[in-house]
Amino acid sequence: MPTRAELEQRVDELADEHTGEAFADAVRAYSERLDEPGRELLKAILLKRARTLEDAVGERFEAKGWLRRTFGRMGDATHRPRPPR
């Protein structure tokens, strides 16, 4: 059975070589050559990476929303008519 580091390296190599559905197919083909503990470890690695990616996307989405709200407020403030003196 490959070590965790070896599996992570292979996932990196597959990600460099493939994207999207082709990446999923390559991982599936690779997993078929592993024994059950190897497949479980590969699954854990992929799930962790998916969560990390999901967290990064969520943070980016939240930051973008924050920027829009902040700049939107600034835009609102600059377009308000000034009260008469």
Secondary structure by P-SEA (a helix, b strand, c coil): cccaaaaaaaaaaaaaaccaaaaaaaaaaaaaaccaaaaaaaaaaaaaaaaaaaaaaaaaaaaaaaaaaaaaaaaaaaacccccc
